[in-house]
Amino acid sequence: MKAYPPSIANLIQAFSKFPGIGPRSAERMVFYLLKSEPQESHRMADLIVRVKEHTFFCSQCFNLSEAKLCHICTDENRNPEELLVVEDPKDVIAFEKAGTFRGYYHVLLGSLSPQEGIGPDEIRLKELLQRVDKGTIKEVILGTSARSEGEATVLYISELMKNRPVTVTRIARGVSVGHTLEFTDQATLARALEGRHAVKS
């Protein structure tokens, strides 16, 4: 990096912090900005600031939103009896692209991982129970990943739901073990959702 002026070297280092972006990719990004018109760089900078300042977690489902409630929670045409529980807002996007689910979502913002110190209080389980206890939801669909953390979360939630009047189901095994949902193709996700099965506790 010493070959570059400090401003360029610092920007390359900053871009290198993005997931999947190494030093060479960061260099290409910086040189793209250097070759682009000034207004293009300003527009990108403004978009980054806007995302940070105007994007929040939905107060009900914890999906990403620019308002108190996200566009899915305010959609009255969806089925209020079905709640699909996922780990991350990116999972909501994956299921929405698949196009077969018309209920509502609950984003846990993580999964149980004792090794990393992530217990029930670190994810949105309390809020999940509050939504279920309102009595409208009839089916809780567990759409967590097939990784060990996702499976541990399934077991924990199924125990929490034991004495509640809801059916608990799990998406089918079309999703490969160890994979996160964001990298699963839309057709596979749709089949996994349609082929969901009851969780045995």
HELIX and SHEET records of a PDB file:
HELIX    1   1 PRO A    6  PHE A   15  1                                  10    
HELIX    2   2 PRO A   23  LYS A   35  1                                  13    
HELIX    3   3 PRO A   38  HIS A   54  1                                  17    
HELIX    4   4 PRO A   89  ALA A   98  1                                  10    
HELIX    5   5 PRO A  114  GLU A  116  5                                   3    
HELIX    6   6 PRO A  120  GLU A  122  5                                   3    
HELIX    7   7 LEU A  125  VAL A  132  1                                   8    
HELIX    8   8 SER A  148  LEU A  160  1                                  13    
HELIX    9   9 LEU A  181  PHE A  183  5                                   3    
HELIX   10  10 GLN A  186  GLU A  194  1                                   9    
SHEET    1   A 2 PHE A  56  PHE A  57  0                                        
SHEET    2   A 2 LEU A  64  SER A  65 -1                                        
SHEET    1   B 5 TYR A 104  VAL A 107  0                                        
SHEET    2   B 5 GLU A  82  VAL A  86  1                                        
SHEET    3   B 5 GLU A 139  LEU A 142  1                                        
SHEET    4   B 5 THR A 167  ARG A 170  1                                        
SHEET    5   B 5 HIS A 197  ALA A 198 -1                                        
END                                                                             
